[in-house]
């Protein structure tokens, strides 16, 4: 009897997670695709903000450094959920007010664009500190040698600083990517159909909460494992030519 019930339970779960109706598998995969789309866009935006923010903190004027310090402090101090609500609703309101002031109508902002914007701002604060620390870890002699050869600042950054700092930055940036993938779940509070909201809707419709949230957890785990492999390859590439630790010795 127990074996029969278990078999029936597995059959029902398989039916609910199938890609064709009445299964909800296609909805979950669509939500995962939206989550990854937003995470990739926000991560890229965060890296751009972080790179300029790191250089601004290290080499900018006093006003620039103070403004960046306020930005990174506030973003890291306030919970992500609160930031998402503030940036989403306030940002949307400001854009529509600006459009009205210029004689335009109401602007319809796509969920993907809004999600990338909101999470990108959050990612940028953390990326700023990660990249700032990585830049400071680059041996000063390499920068001085580039200046001695007459390299301009942009060329020094592109050819010396960024390649040299990558080995220091990759571990932190890998963690930041995983945070981005998980933070997309918070966008459910503003009604965006990412993986968590799709999972909640499927579970509410079928009353099979355990099945669907377990499936969502498995999808997030797959993304994490794949991301770990990719960032492992990137770190190996970034550390090429550097001495490695083997048996506790250099």
JORASUL-V362768 format. One record per residue. PSI is psi as a letter, one per 20 degrees, with the letter a starting at -180 (* if undefined). BURIAL is b if it has 9 or more other ideal C-beta (glycine too) atoms within 8 Angstrom, else e. D_LAST is the distance of its C-alpha to the last C-alpha in whole Angstrom. Layout:
BEGIN
PSI:BURIAL:D_LAST / PSI:BURIAL:D_LAST
END
This chain:
BEGIN
g:e:61 / g:e:58 / h:e:57 / g:e:59 / g:e:58 / g:e:54 / g:e:55 / h:e:57 / g:e:55 / h:e:52 / g:e:55 / g:b:56 / g:b:52 / h:e:52 / g:b:55 / h:b:54 / j:b:50 / q:e:52 / i:e:52 / q:e:56 / q:e:58 / j:e:59 / q:b:55 / j:b:53 / h:b:50 / h:b:50 / g:b:50 / g:b:47 / h:b:45 / g:b:47 / h:b:46 / g:b:42 / g:e:43 / g:b:44 / g:b:41 / h:b:39 / g:b:41 / g:b:41 / g:b:37 / g:e:36 / g:b:39 / h:b:38 / g:b:34 / g:b:34 / g:b:37 / h:b:35 / g:b:32 / g:b:34 / g:b:35 / h:b:32 / g:b:31 / h:e:34 / h:b:34 / g:b:31 / h:b:32 / g:b:35 / h:b:33 / h:b:31 / i:e:33 / r:b:37 / r:e:40 / g:e:41 / g:e:43 / g:b:40 / h:b:38 / g:e:40 / g:e:42 / h:b:38 / g:b:37 / g:e:41 / g:b:40 / h:b:36 / g:e:38 / g:b:41 / g:b:39 / i:b:36 / h:e:39 / p:b:42 / q:e:41 / h:b:41 / g:e:44 / g:e:46 / g:b:44 / g:b:45 / g:b:49 / g:b:49 / h:b:47 / g:b:49 / g:b:53 / g:e:53 / g:b:51 / g:b:54 / g:e:56 / g:e:55 / g:b:55 / h:b:59 / g:e:60 / h:e:59 / g:b:60 / h:b:64 / h:e:64 / j:e:63 / j:e:66 / r:e:64 / a:e:64 / p:e:62 / p:e:59 / o:e:57 / p:e:53 / q:e:52 / h:b:50 / g:b:47 / g:e:47 / g:b:47 / g:b:45 / g:b:42 / g:b:43 / g:b:43 / h:b:40 / h:b:38 / g:b:40 / g:b:38 / h:b:35 / h:b:35 / g:b:34 / h:b:31 / h:b:30 / g:b:31 / h:b:29 / g:b:26 / h:b:26 / g:b:26 / h:b:23 / g:b:21 / g:b:23 / h:e:23 / i:e:19 / p:b:19 / p:e:18 / h:e:22 / h:e:21 / g:b:21 / g:b:25 / h:e:26 / g:b:25 / g:b:27 / h:b:30 / h:e:30 / i:e:31 / k:e:34 / p:b:32 / r:e:34 / g:e:33 / g:e:33 / h:b:32 / g:b:29 / g:b:28 / h:e:29 / h:b:26 / f:b:24 / g:b:24 / g:b:24 / h:e:22 / h:b:19 / i:b:20 / g:b:20 / h:b:16 / h:b:17 / h:b:21 / g:b:21 / g:e:20 / h:b:23 / h:b:25 / g:b:25 / h:e:26 / h:b:29 / g:b:30 / h:b:30 / h:b:32 / g:b:35 / h:b:35 / h:e:37 / h:b:38 / h:b:41 / h:b:42 / i:b:44 / i:b:46 / h:b:48 / h:e:50 / j:b:51 / k:e:52 / p:b:50 / m:b:49 / a:b:46 / g:b:45 / g:b:45 / g:b:49 / h:b:50 / g:b:49 / g:b:51 / g:b:54 / g:b:53 / h:b:53 / h:e:56 / h:e:58 / i:b:58 / k:e:57 / m:b:54 / g:e:51 / g:e:49 / g:b:49 / h:b:48 / h:b:46 / g:e:44 / g:b:44 / g:b:43 / h:e:40 / h:e:39 / g:b:39 / h:b:37 / g:e:34 / g:e:34 / g:b:33 / g:b:30 / g:e:29 / g:e:30 / h:b:28 / g:b:25 / g:e:24 / g:e:25 / h:b:23 / g:e:20 / g:e:21 / g:b:21 / h:b:18 / g:e:16 / g:e:18 / h:b:18 / j:b:14 / p:e:15 / i:e:13 / q:e:10 / q:e:6 / q:e:6 / p:e:5 / o:e:7 / k:e:8 / j:e:7 / q:e:4 / *:e:0
END
